[in-house]
Amino acid sequence: MLAWTIATILPIVLAAPTFGMEWIHQEHLHAGAGARHGAELASSAQHVVVLDRFLCPNALARLQARMRSGSYRTVYNLRGRGRCSKAELESAHDALRLGCYLDLEPLAERSVEQELAHVLSSAGALEYFGQIARQELGALSTINCSAHEHGHYLRTHSDSDGGRRLCAVLYLHPQWEPAFGGSLVFNHGLHLPLRIDPLCNRLVIFEPGAGFTHAVEPVTHPHWQRWSLSFWFV
């Protein structure tokens, strides 16, 4: 039985041992896991798949410590323009307001999110997520850590810019309750909206097609932050 288990995970472990051994929970790396998640993604009306308990405990704790101790800057966004000032957002017509949130400031030295970016850029990670996307992925394009606190939101939009082929968001905050707000909501065509609770250590993977849009509901708790790490493949 031990030999069978090693044989089934060997292709991923050999391609990217750090990816398999130190970061991702082993339940997501056994033989056929990527293909199975890809089938779930394809069969979903909103083209979304959810992976709970994604990170190993130590990796999750390191990222949480980084989010807890990091410095942030507030980001304001307008539709059709992108980032703007707070005054510009507040003076714009409501229909043009896309949202506001906090971006984690980068560190001068190598950070834990940069380590994770290196792992996600590995051959093993590209193969694994390519199986989920059901297509070959060229590279990790971006990784971004952000926080939403009371009153922050992100209205309906698409992540289809820049040749993206697969999108993912990982939740890092230690706790969440429905009264906190901050859920992720997907909308696609005539299908009913899909609301996903931002539970700790949950990875949400979705396709970035122009017809697939999503939003982040406003955070309603005055003393809670929604921590997330987003990444995109091209």
C-alpha positions in Angstrom: 0.0 0.0 0.0 2.9 2.4 0.8 4.5 1.7 -2.5 1.3 2.4 -4.3 0.8 5.7 -2.5 4.4 6.9 -3.3 4.0 5.9 -6.9 0.8 7.8 -7.4 2.2 11.1 -6.1 5.7 10.7 -7.5 5.2 12.7 -10.7 4.2 15.8 -8.7 6.8 15.4 -6.0 9.6 14.9 -8.5 8.6 17.9 -10.5 8.2 20.3 -7.5 9.1 18.7 -4.1 8.5 22.0 -2.3 5.1 22.4 -3.9 4.0 18.9 -2.9 5.7 18.5 0.5 5.7 21.9 2.3 2.8 23.9 0.9 -0.2 22.0 -0.4 -2.2 19.6 1.7 -1.5 16.1 0.5 -5.2 15.3 0.0 -5.1 17.6 -3.1 -2.0 16.0 -4.6 -2.8 12.4 -4.9 -3.1 10.7 -8.3 -5.9 12.1 -10.4 -6.7 15.0 -8.1 -6.0 17.7 -10.7 -8.1 15.9 -13.3 -10.9 15.4 -10.9 -11.0 19.0 -9.9 -10.9 19.9 -13.5 -14.0 17.8 -14.2 -15.7 19.6 -11.2 -14.8 22.9 -12.7 -16.2 22.0 -16.1 -19.4 20.7 -14.7 -20.1 23.7 -12.6 -22.7 26.1 -14.0 -20.5 29.0 -12.8 -17.2 27.2 -13.8 -16.0 27.3 -10.2 -14.4 24.6 -8.0 -13.7 24.9 -4.2 -10.8 23.2 -2.5 -11.0 23.2 1.3 -7.9 22.6 3.6 -5.7 23.6 0.7 -2.5 24.6 2.6 -0.5 22.6 5.1 -0.9 24.0 8.6 2.6 25.5 8.8 2.3 27.2 5.4 -1.1 28.6 6.4 0.3 29.9 9.7 3.2 31.6 7.9 0.9 33.4 5.5 -1.4 34.5 8.4 1.5 35.9 10.3 2.6 37.9 7.3 -1.0 39.3 6.8 -1.2 40.1 10.5 2.1 42.0 10.8 2.2 43.6 7.3 1.7 47.2 6.2 -1.2 48.0 3.9 -2.3 50.8 1.5 -5.8 51.5 0.5 -6.7 50.9 -3.1 -9.7 52.6 -4.8 -11.0 51.5 -8.2 -13.2 52.9 -10.9 -14.8 51.0 -13.8 -13.0 51.5 -17.1 -10.1 53.3 -15.4 -8.7 51.2 -12.6 -7.0 52.7 -9.6 -7.8 56.2 -8.5 -7.8 58.4 -5.5 -10.3 58.3 -2.6 -11.7 61.7 -3.7 -12.2 60.5 -7.3 -14.0 57.4 -6.2 -16.3 59.3 -3.8 -17.1 62.0 -6.4 -17.8 59.5 -9.2 -21.3 58.3 -10.2 -22.2 55.2 -8.2 -22.4 53.0 -11.3 -18.7 53.7 -11.9 -17.5 52.8 -8.5 -15.8 49.4 -8.6 -14.6 49.1 -5.1 -12.0 49.6 -2.4 -9.7 47.3 -0.3 -6.3 47.1 1.2 -3.2 45.9 -0.7 -0.3 44.3 1.3 2.9 46.3 0.9 5.8 44.3 -0.5 8.9 43.6 1.6 12.4 44.5 0.6 13.6 41.0 1.6 12.2 37.7 0.3 8.7 37.3 1.8 6.5 34.2 2.3 4.2 35.2 -0.5 7.2 35.4 -2.8 8.2 31.9 -1.8 4.7 30.8 -2.6 4.9 32.5 -6.0 8.1 30.6 -6.7 6.3 27.4 -5.9 3.3 28.2 -8.0 5.7 29.0 -10.9 7.2 25.5 -10.8 6.7 22.8 -13.4 4.8 20.7 -10.9 2.4 23.5 -10.1 1.8 24.4 -13.7 1.0 20.8 -14.5 -1.3 20.5 -11.6 -3.3 23.6 -12.2 -3.2 22.9 -16.0 -5.1 19.7 -15.3 -7.7 21.7 -13.4 -7.9 24.3 -16.2 -7.9 21.4 -18.8 -5.4 23.3 -20.9 -1.6 24.0 -20.8 -0.7 27.0 -18.6 2.3 29.1 -19.6 3.2 30.8 -16.4 2.0 32.4 -13.1 1.3 36.0 -14.1 0.5 37.6 -10.7 0.1 36.9 -7.0 -1.5 39.5 -4.8 -2.3 39.7 -1.0 -5.2 41.9 0.1 -7.5 42.7 3.0 -11.0 43.9 3.2 -12.2 45.6 6.3 -15.5 47.3 7.4 -17.1 48.9 4.4 -14.8 47.5 1.8 -16.2 45.8 -1.3 -15.6 44.9 -4.9 -18.5 45.0 -7.3 -19.2 42.7 -10.2 -16.4 42.4 -12.7 -14.5 39.9 -14.8 -10.9 38.8 -14.5 -10.5 38.1 -18.2 -7.9 40.8 -18.8 -4.3 40.1 -19.8 -4.7 36.6 -21.3 -5.5 35.0 -18.1 -6.5 31.3 -18.3 -7.2 30.4 -14.7 -7.8 32.4 -11.5 -7.7 31.5 -7.8 -8.3 33.1 -4.5 -7.2 31.7 -1.1 -8.7 32.8 2.2 -6.3 33.3 5.1 -8.3 35.0 7.9 -8.6 32.8 11.0 -12.3 33.0 11.4 -15.5 34.0 9.5 -19.2 34.1 10.3 -22.1 35.0 7.9 -22.6 38.3 9.8 -19.1 39.4 8.8 -20.0 39.7 5.1 -17.2 39.5 2.5 -18.6 36.5 0.6 -17.6 35.8 -3.0 -20.5 35.9 -5.5 -20.4 34.5 -9.0 -22.8 35.4 -11.8 -23.0 33.7 -15.2 -25.8 34.2 -17.7 -29.2 32.9 -16.6 -27.8 30.7 -13.8 -28.6 31.6 -10.2 -25.8 33.5 -8.4 -23.3 31.3 -6.6 -22.3 32.6 -3.1 -19.2 31.1 -1.6 -18.4 31.6 2.0 -14.8 32.8 2.6 -13.8 30.1 5.0 -10.2 29.9 6.3 -7.8 27.9 4.1 -10.4 27.6 1.3 -9.1 27.9 -2.3 -11.6 29.0 -4.9 -10.6 28.3 -8.5 -12.5 29.8 -11.4 -12.3 30.5 -15.2 -11.8 34.1 -16.3 -14.0 34.1 -19.4 -15.7 37.4 -20.3 -19.1 35.8 -19.4 -18.0 34.8 -15.9 -18.2 37.7 -13.5 -17.9 37.8 -9.7 -18.0 40.3 -6.8 -17.0 40.6 -3.1 -19.9 41.5 -0.9 -19.2 44.4 1.6 -17.6 43.6 4.9 -20.1 44.4 7.6 -18.2 43.6 10.8 -16.4 46.6 12.3 -13.5 44.6 13.9 -12.8 41.9 11.3 -10.5 41.7 8.2 -11.0 39.5 5.2 -7.5 38.2 4.2 -7.0 36.8 0.8 -4.3 35.8 -1.6 -5.2 35.8 -5.3 -3.2 34.4 -8.2 -3.6 34.1 -11.9 -2.1 31.9 -14.6 -1.7 32.7 -18.3 
